[in-house]
């Protein structure tokens, strides 16, 4: 960021440095076409290898650059500033978006010589930095979910992501790998030796079975000749009634929302579901899903989805190699979760997500390979009842996953793929599955006590988590006490009212006023502007994700006007009137009212702006955002 007008024109421009001299053509890429002669060209533009003229950067950098190097002209060309003070600067004392900020007028001035400069409140900046550092230290000290933080030494790639740079403007973003590393992934230059060993074994084992005509029973432990993974080498996780989990949420489970929930009491947060193949291809948007804020450390997990064993195993090895620690100065990954419940057709037809429920042997091999290559990082999985309402398979599948001993937690969403998110979650089935896992645990404990089976003694404790329709502290504790689960994962309930985590901690309903709810929105907006920037693009991105969240938040009916308790997430109440105009506005299901709310913090949007929630527009059966 250039802090003063006088430095603006003299700053070296990367676009000018990379510009070609007039008449010089770009070097041809790829193979020459048949019949094309080396050095063939057209006159003066012809480039002879080894005889290129040395080009000296000329004075007046703007002549070689298509962008303006005059600050005042640039500021005149911008849209009028949004009203008020920059939300980021107001809290932090400085704004990393600099002159591009939509509120630049609130933190820029002219000195006595008439030169523009950016204002930085050093006291506020220092105080906020100290607060973030103290909050992080407290969270690391009080963390109960992750036992053992792993290798927290700086990784080689971290040197290429400078603190204060574009990808980490405030030094608080972790897991943001440089572009050079993504290019190496695309070129398949990142070694995955363990994955190669496991994939080769899996291919030979499959070929042998196909050749000899053996039926795939799924029990392949004895045939894998490499040394088994010792459970003592893995970090241990803990899940209990005091550790409510935030589910992986597509689109809405972004960094600002997770940060908000983490501050409100979420004990463990997950990334949005990332596909294995795009990760291995270095796809920038896919890797962006794994970025997290330091406030989530050390309780942040990555959820991936794999359609083939090899890609899921390789993606796991890449992730756990780049992010070996649960918390470090620039990276942090507590666990890797395999999505086995995504109902989206595109994923299902390719063999990923809920398609794995009908392929238990493939799923077991996938988890075994992920556990083998993940080093100290534990593996977990999330499943559904089954693909069809009439034939649930979760009990048998959970037992096979438990017996394999490759995961430390199993999460069961109490709906089938066919059901998607309609009707109530089946907590009776979840309780039956939990009882089965409990019986298996007791059997394992008996074996350990008699010291019969060394393999059984080395198995980690497996936590069983329920998911579905938790919308109040009553639902949460009933699920644990009556459902016999170790913990509960919150999804839409947290989207509708993020203070659900706070209710669980205090054990009571919290009748949040419209003003308090608006403060949560204000906090979310600031987190979004810090994450995506407060420039034109950052404001548009923050607005889009805010509207996605408001499409769920509008379903909240204040506790103070309900006729009966507890509220149920599947209820669709008749039209109701709030206690004031703001409460009515926040409860509106009209997208134009959501836009009005966004304009309170982000300024006016274009008159032709239209918004359709992603969970409505992308689903023929109203698929909603949940992992």
C-alpha positions in Angstrom: 0.0 0.0 0.0 1.3 3.4 -1.0 0.6 5.8 2.0 1.2 9.2 0.4 0.3 10.9 -2.9 3.9 11.9 -3.6 5.0 8.2 -3.6 2.2 7.2 -5.9 3.7 8.1 -9.3 7.2 7.0 -8.4 6.3 3.6 -7.2 7.5 0.8 -9.5 4.6 -0.8 -11.3 4.6 -4.5 -11.9 2.5 -4.1 -15.0 5.1 -1.7 -16.5 7.9 -4.0 -15.6 6.3 -6.9 -17.3 5.3 -5.0 -20.4 7.0 -5.8 -23.7 8.8 -3.2 -25.9 6.9 -2.0 -28.9 7.2 -4.4 -31.8 8.2 -7.4 -29.6 6.0 -10.4 -29.8 5.3 -12.9 -27.1 7.3 -16.1 -27.3 5.4 -18.9 -29.0 4.2 -21.6 -26.6 3.7 -25.2 -27.3 5.0 -27.3 -30.2 5.5 -25.9 -33.7 3.0 -26.8 -36.3 4.0 -29.1 -39.0 5.9 -27.3 -41.8 6.7 -24.3 -39.6 10.3 -23.3 -39.8 12.2 -22.1 -36.8 12.6 -18.3 -36.7 9.8 -17.8 -39.3 8.2 -14.4 -38.7 7.1 -11.2 -40.3 9.9 -8.6 -40.7 10.9 -6.5 -37.7 8.8 -8.6 -35.2 11.0 -11.6 -35.9 12.9 -12.8 -32.7 16.1 -14.6 -33.2 17.1 -16.8 -30.3 20.0 -15.4 -28.4 19.9 -12.0 -30.2 17.1 -10.3 -28.4 17.8 -6.7 -27.7 18.2 -5.9 -24.0 15.3 -3.7 -23.0 15.8 -1.0 -20.4 12.8 0.2 -18.4 12.0 3.7 -19.7 11.2 6.7 -17.6 7.5 7.5 -17.1 6.3 4.1 -16.1 2.7 5.0 -16.9 3.6 4.9 -20.6 4.0 1.2 -20.4 1.0 0.6 -18.2 -2.7 0.6 -19.0 -3.5 1.9 -15.5 -3.5 5.4 -14.2 -0.5 6.5 -12.1 -2.1 9.8 -11.1 -3.8 9.4 -7.7 -6.2 12.3 -8.0 -7.4 11.2 -11.4 -7.9 7.7 -10.1 -10.0 9.0 -7.1 -12.1 11.1 -9.5 -12.8 8.0 -11.7 -14.0 6.0 -8.7 -17.7 5.8 -7.7 -18.6 8.2 -4.9 -17.5 7.0 -1.5 -20.0 5.1 0.7 -21.3 7.2 3.6 -19.8 6.9 7.0 -16.5 5.6 8.4 -14.7 2.5 7.0 -15.8 -0.4 9.2 -12.3 -1.9 9.1 -10.5 1.4 9.9 -13.0 2.2 12.7 -12.0 -0.9 14.7 -8.4 -1.5 13.6 -7.1 2.0 13.1 -5.9 1.3 9.5 -7.3 -0.2 6.3 -5.2 -2.5 4.1 -7.3 -1.7 1.0 -5.7 1.7 0.9 -6.8 4.1 -1.8 -9.1 1.4 -3.3 -11.3 1.5 -0.2 -14.9 2.5 -0.7 -14.7 4.7 2.4 -11.3 6.2 1.6 -12.5 9.7 2.5 -12.9 8.6 6.1 -9.2 7.7 6.5 -7.4 10.1 4.1 -6.4 13.7 4.5 -4.3 16.5 3.0 -1.3 17.8 4.8 -0.2 21.5 5.0 1.4 21.2 1.5 -1.8 19.9 -0.1 -0.5 16.3 -0.4 -3.0 13.4 0.2 -2.0 10.8 2.7 -3.7 7.8 4.4 -4.4 8.2 8.1 -3.3 5.4 10.4 -4.3 5.4 14.1 -1.2 3.7 15.6 -2.7 3.4 19.1 -5.9 1.7 17.9 -3.8 -0.5 15.5 -1.5 -1.6 18.3 -4.4 -2.2 20.8 -6.3 -4.4 18.3 -3.2 -6.4 17.4 -2.6 -7.1 21.1 -6.3 -8.1 21.6 -6.1 -10.6 18.7 -2.8 -12.1 20.1 -4.3 -12.4 23.6 -7.5 -14.0 22.3 -5.5 -16.5 20.3 -3.3 -17.4 23.3 -6.3 -17.9 25.5 -8.0 -20.1 22.9 -4.9 -22.3 22.5 -4.6 -22.6 26.3 -8.3 -23.6 26.8 -8.7 -25.8 23.8 -10.2 -29.2 24.6 -11.0 -30.5 21.1 -7.5 -31.2 19.9 -5.0 -33.0 22.1 -1.5 -32.3 20.7 -0.8 -29.5 18.2 1.7 -31.3 16.0 4.7 -29.9 14.2 4.3 -26.1 14.4 7.6 -25.2 12.7 7.3 -22.7 9.8 6.9 -24.4 6.4 9.0 -23.5 3.4 6.1 -22.1 1.4 5.1 -19.7 4.2 8.1 -17.5 3.2 6.3 -16.7 -0.2 3.2 -15.3 1.6 4.3 -12.1 3.2 2.4 -10.7 6.1 0.5 -7.7 4.9 0.4 -8.9 1.3 -2.6 -9.4 -0.8 -3.5 -12.8 0.5 -2.9 -11.9 4.2 -3.4 -8.2 4.6 -3.6 -8.2 8.4 -1.4 -11.2 9.2 -4.4 -13.2 10.6 -5.2 -15.6 7.7 -3.8 -19.1 7.8 -3.6 -21.8 5.2 -3.2 -19.3 2.3 -0.6 -21.0 0.0 1.2 -19.0 -2.7 0.4 -19.2 -6.4 3.8 -20.9 -7.1 2.7 -23.9 -5.0 -0.6 -24.1 -6.8 1.3 -24.1 -10.1 3.5 -26.9 -8.9 0.4 -28.9 -7.9 -1.0 -28.4 -11.4 2.2 -29.7 -12.9 2.2 -32.7 -10.5 5.5 -31.6 -8.9 4.5 -32.1 -5.3 5.6 -35.6 -4.2 3.0 -37.9 -2.6 5.1 -41.0 -1.9 2.8 -42.5 0.6 -0.2 -42.1 -1.7 1.7 -43.8 -4.5 2.5 -46.8 -2.2 -1.1 -47.1 -1.1 -2.6 -46.6 -4.5 -0.3 -49.2 -6.1 -1.3 -51.7 -3.4 -5.0 -50.9 -3.9 -4.7 -51.3 -7.7 -2.9 -54.7 -7.3 -5.4 -55.9 -4.8 -8.4 -54.9 -7.0 -6.7 -56.6 -10.0 -6.2 -59.8 -8.1 -9.7 -59.9 -6.9 -11.1 -59.2 -10.4 -8.8 -61.9 -12.0 -9.6 -64.6 -9.4 -13.2 -63.6 -9.1 -13.1 -63.0 -5.4 -16.0 -61.2 -3.8 -15.0 -57.9 -2.3 -15.7 -58.3 1.4 -14.0 -55.1 2.4 -11.8 -56.7 5.0 -8.3 -56.0 3.5 -6.3 -55.3 6.5 -4.2 -58.5 6.4 -3.2 -57.9 2.7 -1.8 -54.5 3.1 1.9 -55.2 3.8 3.1 -51.7 4.8 3.4 -51.0 8.5 0.0 -50.1 10.0 -0.6 -46.6 11.4 -0.1 -46.5 15.2 -2.9 -44.7 16.9 -0.4 -43.2 19.3 1.2 -41.2 16.5 -2.1 -39.3 15.8 -3.3 -36.2 17.5 -6.3 -37.0 19.6 -9.6 -35.2 19.4 -12.2 -34.8 22.1 -16.0 -34.3 21.5 -18.4 -33.9 24.4 -21.5 -32.1 25.6 -19.5 -28.9 26.1 -18.1 -28.9 22.6 -20.8 -27.9 20.1 -19.6 -28.3 16.5 -20.3 -26.1 13.5 -21.0 -28.2 10.4 -19.3 -27.7 7.0 -21.7 -25.4 5.1 -21.6 -24.9 1.4 -21.4 -21.2 0.4 -22.6 -19.9 3.8 -19.9 -21.6 5.9 -17.3 -19.0 4.7 -14.5 -17.6 6.8 -16.4 -14.5 8.2 -19.3 -16.7 9.3 -17.1 -19.3 10.9 -15.2 -16.5 12.7 -18.5 -15.1 14.0 -19.6 -18.5 15.3 -16.2 -19.2 16.8 -16.4 -16.0 18.8 -19.9 -17.1 20.0 -18.8 -20.4 21.3 -18.4 -22.9 18.4 -15.8 -25.5 19.7 -14.9 -26.8 16.2 -15.3 -25.3 12.8 -15.0 -26.9 9.3 -14.1 -25.5 6.0 -16.6 -25.7 3.2 -16.5 -28.9 1.3 -13.5 -28.9 -1.1 -13.3 -31.4 -4.0 -10.1 -33.5 -4.2 -9.4 -33.2 -7.9 -9.5 -29.3 -8.1 -7.2 -29.3 -5.0 -4.7 -31.5 -6.7 -5.0 -29.2 -9.8 -4.1 -26.2 -7.7 -7.5 -24.6 -8.4 -7.4 -21.2 -6.7 -11.1 -21.0 -5.7 -10.9 -24.5 -4.2 -7.8 -23.7 -2.1 -9.5 -20.5 -0.9 -12.1 -22.7 0.9 -9.4 -23.9 3.2 -8.3 -20.4 4.4 -9.1 -19.8 8.1 -8.8 -17.0 10.6 -6.4 -17.3 13.6 -9.5 -17.1 16.0 -10.5 -20.6 14.7 -7.2 -22.1 15.7 -6.5 -24.8 16.9 -10.0 -26.1 16.3 -10.4 -26.0 12.5 -10.9 -29.0 10.2 -10.9 -29.4 6.4 -13.7 -31.3 4.8 -12.9 -32.9 1.4 -15.0 -34.9 -1.1 -13.4 -37.6 -3.2 -14.9 -39.6 -6.1 -12.0 -42.0 -6.4 -9.7 -43.6 -3.8 -6.5 -42.3 -5.3 -7.5 -38.6 -5.5 -8.9 -38.5 -2.0 -5.8 -40.1 -0.6 -3.5 -37.8 -2.5 -5.4 -34.7 -1.6 -5.2 -35.8 2.1 -1.4 -36.2 1.9 -1.0 -32.8 0.2 -3.1 -31.1 2.8 -1.4 -32.7 5.8 2.1 -32.2 4.4 1.5 -28.5 3.8 -0.4 -28.0 7.0 1.1 -30.5 9.5 0.2 -28.6 12.7 -3.1 -27.8 14.3 -1.8 -24.3 14.9 1.2 -22.4 13.6 1.9 -18.8 12.7 0.7 -19.3 9.1 -1.1 -22.6 9.0 -3.4 -24.8 11.0 -5.3 -28.0 10.4 -6.8 -30.1 13.2 -8.3 -32.9 11.2 -9.4 -33.9 7.7 -13.1 -35.0 7.3 -14.4 -37.1 4.4 -17.8 -36.1 3.1 -20.0 -39.1 2.6 -23.3 -37.4 2.6 -23.4 -34.7 0.0 -26.8 -35.1 -1.9 -26.0 -32.9 -4.9 -26.5 -34.7 -8.2 -23.3 -33.6 -9.8 -21.2 -35.1 -6.9 -23.4 -38.2 -6.5 -23.2 -39.2 -10.2 -19.4 -39.0 -10.1 -19.3 -41.4 -7.2 -18.6 -39.0 -4.4 -20.6 -37.7 -1.4 -23.6 -39.9 -0.6 -22.8 -42.3 -3.4 -20.1 -43.7 -1.1 -22.9 -45.0 1.2 -23.7 -47.7 -1.4 -20.0 -48.6 -1.9 -18.8 -49.5 1.7 -15.7 -51.3 0.5 -14.6 -48.3 -1.5 -15.3 -46.0 1.5 -13.4 -48.2 3.9 -10.3 -48.3 1.6 -10.6 -44.5 1.1 -10.5 -43.8 4.8 -7.8 -46.4 5.4 -5.6 -44.7 2.7 -6.3 -41.2 4.1 -5.4 -42.3 7.6 -2.2 -43.9 6.3 -0.9 -40.8 4.6 -2.1 -38.1 7.0 0.8 -38.2 9.5 -0.3 -36.9 12.9 -3.5 -35.4 11.6 -6.6 -37.5 12.6 -9.3 -38.5 10.0 -13.1 -38.2 10.5 -16.1 -38.8 8.3 -19.7 -37.6 7.9 -22.4 -39.9 6.6 -26.2 -40.0 6.1 -28.8 -42.6 6.8 -28.5 -43.9 3.3 -29.4 -43.0 -0.3 -33.0 -44.0 -0.1 -35.6 -43.6 2.6 -36.7 -47.2 2.4 -33.2 -48.7 3.0 -31.0 -47.0 5.6 -27.5 -48.4 5.7 -25.9 -46.2 8.4 -25.8 -48.8 11.1 -23.9 -51.4 9.1 -21.7 -48.8 7.6 -20.9 -47.2 11.0 -20.0 -50.6 12.4 -17.6 -51.3 9.5 -16.0 -47.9 9.8 -15.6 -48.4 13.5 -14.1 -51.9 13.1 -11.6 -50.6 10.5 -10.2 -48.2 13.1 -9.2 -45.4 10.7 -11.3 -42.6 12.0 -11.6 -40.8 15.3 -15.1 -39.5 14.8 -18.2 -40.5 12.8 -21.0 -37.9 12.2 -24.4 -39.1 11.2 -26.9 -36.7 9.6 -30.4 -38.1 10.3 -31.7 -37.9 6.8 -31.3 -39.9 3.6 -30.1 -38.5 0.3 -33.6 -38.9 -1.2 -35.0 -36.9 1.8 -32.3 -34.2 1.4 -33.4 -31.6 4.0 -37.2 -32.1 4.0 -39.1 -33.6 6.9 -37.6 -34.1 10.4 -34.2 -35.7 11.0 -34.6 -39.3 12.3 -33.1 -39.1 15.8 -34.5 -42.5 16.7 -32.2 -44.1 14.1 -29.3 -41.9 15.3 -29.9 -43.1 18.8 -29.9 -46.7 17.7 -26.7 -46.2 15.8 -25.2 -44.5 18.8 -26.1 -47.5 21.0 -24.4 -49.8 18.5 -21.2 -47.8 18.6 -21.4 -47.7 22.4 -21.7 -51.5 22.5 -18.7 -51.8 20.1 -16.7 -49.5 22.4 -17.6 -51.6 25.5 -16.5 -54.8 23.6 -13.2 -53.1 22.6 -12.6 -52.0 26.2 -13.1 -55.6 27.3 -10.5 -56.8 24.8 -8.1 -54.2 26.0 -8.6 -55.1 29.6 -7.8 -58.8 28.9 -4.8 -57.7 26.6 -5.8 -60.2 23.9 -5.5 -58.1 20.8 -2.7 -55.6 20.4 -4.4 -54.1 17.4 -7.5 -53.4 19.5 -5.4 -51.8 22.2 -3.9 -49.4 19.6 -7.3 -48.2 18.2 -8.2 -44.6 19.0 -11.4 -43.7 20.8 -14.1 -43.1 18.2 -16.6 -40.3 18.9 -20.1 -40.5 17.5 -21.8 -37.2 16.6 -25.4 -36.6 15.6 -26.6 -33.9 13.1 -30.0 -32.6 12.2 -32.7 -30.1 13.3 -30.9 -28.8 16.4 -32.4 -25.3 16.9 -32.2 -24.6 20.6 -30.3 -25.6 23.8 -33.2 -27.9 24.6 -32.7 -29.8 21.3 -29.0 -29.9 21.9 -29.1 -31.5 25.3 -32.0 -33.8 24.5 -30.0 -35.1 21.6 -27.1 -35.9 23.8 -29.0 -37.3 26.8 -31.7 -39.2 24.8 -29.8 -39.8 21.6 -26.7 -41.1 23.5 -24.4 -39.3 21.1 -21.1 -37.8 22.2 -21.7 -34.5 20.6 -24.0 -32.6 18.2 -23.2 -30.8 15.0 -25.1 -27.6 14.2 -25.9 -26.5 10.7 -29.0 -24.6 9.7 -29.8 -23.8 13.3 -26.5 -21.9 13.5 -27.3 -20.1 10.2 -30.7 -19.0 11.4 -29.4 -17.9 14.8 -25.6 -17.9 15.3 -26.0 -17.2 19.0 -27.3 -20.8 19.4 -23.8 -21.6 20.6 -24.2 -19.0 23.3 -27.6 -20.4 24.3 -26.0 -23.9 24.7 -23.2 -22.5 26.9 -25.7 -20.7 29.2 -28.4 -23.3 29.0 -31.2 -20.9 28.4 -33.1 -19.1 25.6 -31.7 -15.8 24.6 -34.3 -13.3 23.3 -32.0 -11.3 21.1 -33.4 -7.9 20.2 -33.3 -6.6 16.6 -30.5 -4.2 17.5 -28.4 -7.1 18.9 -29.0 -9.1 15.7 -28.1 -6.1 13.6 -24.8 -5.9 15.6 -24.0 -9.5 14.5 -24.6 -8.5 10.9 -22.3 -5.5 11.4 -19.6 -7.8 12.8 -20.1 -10.2 9.9 -19.7 -7.3 7.4 -16.5 -6.2 9.0 -15.1 -9.7 8.9 -16.0 -9.9 5.3 -14.3 -6.7 4.4 -11.2 -7.8 6.3 -11.2 -11.1 4.4 -12.1 -9.9 0.9 -11.2 -6.3 1.0 -13.1 -3.0 1.3 -12.6 -2.1 -2.3 -15.3 -2.4 -5.0 -14.8 -6.1 -5.5 -14.5 -6.9 -1.8 -17.7 -5.0 -1.0 -19.6 -6.9 -3.8 -18.3 -10.2 -2.5 -19.2 -9.4 1.1 -22.7 -8.3 0.0 -23.3 -11.5 -1.9 -22.3 -13.8 1.0 -24.2 -11.6 3.5 -27.4 -12.0 1.4 -26.9 -15.7 1.3 -26.7 -15.7 5.1 -29.7 -13.4 5.5 -31.8 -15.8 3.4 -31.5 -18.2 6.4 -31.5 -15.6 9.1 -34.9 -14.2 8.0 -36.5 -17.5 9.2 -35.8 -16.6 12.9 -38.9 -15.8 14.9 -38.1 -14.0 18.1 -38.5 -16.0 21.2 -40.5 -13.2 22.8 -43.5 -13.6 20.4 -43.7 -17.3 20.1 -46.8 -19.0 21.4 -45.0 -22.2 22.4 -41.5 -23.5 23.1 -39.2 -25.0 22.0 -39.2 -23.7 18.4 -38.7 -26.3 15.7 -36.5 -25.7 12.7 -38.9 -27.4 10.2 -41.8 -25.1 11.3 -43.0 -22.5 8.9 -45.0 -20.0 10.9 -47.8 -17.9 9.5 -47.0 -14.2 8.8 -46.1 -12.4 12.0 -45.5 -8.9 13.1 -42.3 -8.0 15.0 -42.0 -5.8 18.1 -40.5 -2.9 16.0 -39.9 -2.0 12.4 -36.3 -3.3 12.4 -37.5 -6.7 13.7 -40.0 -6.9 10.9 -37.3 -6.0 8.3 -35.0 -8.7 9.6 -37.8 -11.3 9.5 -38.9 -10.5 5.9 -38.5 -13.2 3.3 -38.4 -10.7 0.5 -34.9 -10.4 -1.0 -35.3 -6.7 -1.5 -35.5 -6.3 2.2 -32.3 -8.2 2.6 -30.7 -5.8 0.2 -31.9 -2.9 2.3 -30.1 -4.5 5.3 -26.9 -4.9 3.3 -27.1 -1.2 2.2 -27.0 -0.1 5.9 -23.4 -1.3 6.0 -22.1 -1.6 2.5 -23.8 1.4 0.7 -26.2 1.4 -2.1 -26.1 -1.3 -4.8 -27.0 -0.9 -8.5 -30.7 -0.3 -9.2 -30.9 -3.4 -11.4 -29.3 -5.6 -8.8 -31.2 -8.9 -8.3 -30.4 -11.8 -5.9 -31.5 -15.4 -5.7 -30.2 -17.6 -2.9 -27.9 -20.3 -4.1 -29.7 -23.0 -2.1 -32.9 -22.1 -4.0 -31.5 -21.6 -7.5 -29.3 -24.7 -7.7 -31.7 -27.4 -6.5 -34.8 -29.0 -8.0 -35.7 -30.3 -4.5 -34.8 -27.3 -2.5 -31.3 -28.4 -1.6 -30.1 -26.2 1.3 -26.7 -25.4 2.5 -25.3 -28.1 4.7 -22.4 -30.4 4.5 
